[in-house]
Amino acid sequence: MEKNNVEALLKQIGSNIKALRKQKGPGWTQEKLAELAGISSKHLSDIELGKYNVSVAYLCRIADALGVCYKQLLVNEPK
């Protein structure tokens, strides 16, 4: 996968995480999601911004915390 493809995918994943988090409601801050996923809020922020090459394990932890299938973090428009 070329660098531009990787960057685009990471930005899409981050955007999906942020959109799903915001769909949960105003109480779903980065801090809350990070705590539920067992990661730091700084790490989650970097993931949402597409700055961090997130591992499959973290994707699964974030998806579990959001109550969604990990696949929803990878698609163009999460539902």
Summary of the structure (lengths in Angstrom):
residues: 79
radius of gyration: 11.5
end to end distance: 26.3
largest distance: 37.3
contacts: 208
relative contact order: 0.19
helix: 66%
strand: 0%
